[in-house]
Amino acid sequence: MKSNSKEIDMLHGPLLKKILVFALPLALSSMMQQLFNSIDVAVVGHFASREALAAVGSNGPVINLLINLFIGVSMGATVVISNHIGQRDDNSTKKAISTAAFVAVASGIFLMFLGFMAARPILEIIDTPDDVLDLAELYLRIYFCGMPFLMVFNFAAAILRSIGDTKRPLYILIAAGVVNALLNLLLVVVFHMSVAGVAIATCIANAISATLIVRILISEAEPYKLDVKGIRVEWKELKRMLQIGVPAGIQGMIFSFSNVLMQSAINGYGSAAIAGSAAALNYECYCYFIVAAFSGAAISFVGQNYGAGNMLRVKRIYWICMALSFALCCISNLLIAWQHNLCLSAFSTDGEVLDYGSRRMMVVLTTQWIACSYEISGAALRGMGRSMLPTLITIVGTCLLRIFWIFVVARHWHGFQTLMGIYPVSWMITGCMMLTALYLTFRKMETQEAA
């Protein structure tokens, strides 16, 4: 296999620095993608209306519901490519990259049509208020026109993550984020296009990021080089990606479905609650991306070392990723919660909106670090090719429990704070289940090695 200056050697040498070099740019990349939405929310919150802020800020669960299956498949692509790299199988690596590129384009086109057609029905199902409904539909339909670009970027970034390159996707997103911010101000402040303006700006930014990352893959050295004209499906590679990625995608979809139900429950408190919750959610996303980055590191590092048969190193990777994600997420949670008024004022100056945002932060953000327990453990299991187990645990411990909470607990003890309480409860229960599953998996492997 040819050397690549951007590649991280995940199979040899000290791990701490390499995991940090991998994870921190990945976290910043995810934050830059979230920044697209944050800028959208902030611009309409200050220069449009409360209803426009609610329309843009509340669409995250709906968007995630529709795209998470394919995000899961991109995770499967990361695992498959990482395993091939660990096995030093150049030919299979090239086939997997070609297959991932095909799936990226096909899924993006499919999601564009699905999102355009399903936008209003989903918004109506979750009882989006009448003063927000039309604006939310307009934003979603324009946003999904850029879905092919978003899928291409995500799959291409997954390919680069497989070899340890998380810096160049970050640089691309920084450039695209600057374009997004400038276009937001131009289209909303100057041309008064409100939610349509921020949606168009996001689509253009996604197109720029997709174009730049494809150019990088085209110029890569073998076996990572993308041959655009030779893109085709290798069914063996696709099957393996789907085996790992579809369970993760289904988990994401069901998780998003529970969040859509949560959004429906929040909608019942009116546009101020929707806007305040949306503002607070931005900061939850930023902190979650720290955890997600170390989850991504666990998948890639575990994937390569598991492929190489080095289980001792697999365990070390897990504990390093767990410790770093816990420490950095906890620090971020507490710092933002401490300055919650300042943070929320970036999105709105409406007193009622700020009140709802603060109430959400005090319950959800201050306990978010608990999620590290199941995210990192689930990532380690997926890196070893065991994707169905963490999926089932998350569905039961998080998704089904949240649905029960919404329809039973929150209706019996009505109140916004009660509704928010499901987050720490579900994180604790899912974490205990996932930690147990990983422990038993490690024990089983030790028994097999001893035999």
Secondary structure, DSSP 8 states (H G I E B T S, - for coil): ----TT----SSS-SHHHHHHHHHHHHHHHHHHHHHHHHHHHHHHHHS-HHHHHHHHTTHHHHHHHHHHHHHHHHHHHHHHHHHHHTT-HHHHHHHHHHHHHHHHHHHHHHHHHHHHHHHHHHHHTT--HHHHHHHHHHHHHHHHTHHHHHHHHHHHHHHHHTT--HHHHHHHHHHHHHHHHHHIIIIIIT--HHHHHHHHHHHHHHHHHHHHHHHHHT--TTS---GGG----HHHHHHHHHHHHHHHHHHHHHHHHHHHHHHHHHTT-HHHHHHHHHHHHHHHHHHHHHHHHHHHHHHHHHHHHHTT-HHHHHHHHHHHHHHHHHHHHHHHHHHHHTHHHHHTTT---HHHHHHHHHHHHHHGGGGGGGHHHHHHHHHHHHTT--HHHHHHHIIIIIIHHHHIIIIIHHHS-SHHHHHTHHHHHHHHHHHHHHHHHHHHHHHHHHHHH-
